[in-house]
Each structure stands twice: as structure tokens, then as C-alpha cells.
């Protein structure tokens, strides 16, 4: 993966402009701060309540996804818009 990223950077070096770096940096900073906060909140929730609630939530979402894939998707006809 790193090799592919370095090769892609090498091939597209001319398309990188200095003007685009500031919004990219701002987006990266925002993502790091937001994800750090979400991670801390998740760890705090798990430490207080345990993995039981999280496990049942994941099982329920998985069951809904399975029901959707088995009940709704088989009736979808390719190329036909509902």
C-alpha cells in the first residue's frame, strides 16, 4: 500500500498545488480531533457499561442488514428504476 501511494504521488506530483494544501490540512486536523473525541467517548461508554450493549447493537444492525439483503434485494431487477 505504501509503495502504491508513493508511486501515485510520484506520477501526479505536477498536479499537486500549494493552494490546495491549506484546506487539506484543515480537513485532516478536523478529522483527527473529531475521531479522537469519538474514540474517547466510545472507550468511556464501554468502560462504564461493558461490551454487552455494544454487542447487542451490532447483532441488531447485522440482523437488519441480513433481512434487507434477503428480502428486498432479490426483488430488485437490474436496469429497472422503482
N, C-alpha and C positions, 0 to 999 in steps of 0.2 A: 504494500500500500504506500509506504513512504517513497519507494522508488518510482511508482507511477505518479505520485504527487510532484516529486522533484522533476521528473521528465516533462510533465504537463506545464509546470512553472517555467522550465527552460524553453519549451516550444512557444509559449504565449507571453514571454517576457515583454515584448514590444507593446502588447495590448494593455499592460498594467500602467495606470496613470497615477500620478501623485494626488490628483484631485479626488480620486475615489477612496483614498486611504482613510480619510477622516470619518466618513460615515461608517466604513467597515470597522474601524476601531471603536466607535461609539456603540455599534451593534454588538460587538464582542464584549465590551465592558458591561453592557446591559444584560446580555445572556449570562455572563459569569455571575453577576450579582443576583439575578433572578433565580438561577438554578441553585446557587449556594443557599439562598433563603428557603427555597422549596426543599432542598435536601435536609437542611437543619430541622424544618418543620416536620418532615417525614420521620426522621430519626427520633425526634421528641415524641411524636404520636406513638410510634412503635414501642419506645421505652416505657410509656405510660400504659398502653393498652395491650401490648403484645401483638403477635402476628395473627391471632385468630380473626380479628375483624378484617384485616387486610386479606387474609386467605379467603374468607367467605366472599368478600367483594370481588376478588379475582375469579373465583369459581362462578359467581353470578354473571359477570361480564362474559366469561367464556361460554356459559350455557346460552346466553342471549345470542352471541355470535354464531354458535353452532346451530341454534334454531333458525336464525336468519339464513345461514348458508344452506341448510337442508330444506327449508320451507319456502323461501322466497326466490332464491337464485335458480332452482331448477325450472321455474316457470318463465324465466327471462329468455326471450327469443333474441338471438343476435341480429342486430340491424333494425329492430323494431323499437320505436320510442313509445313509451306509455303515455 
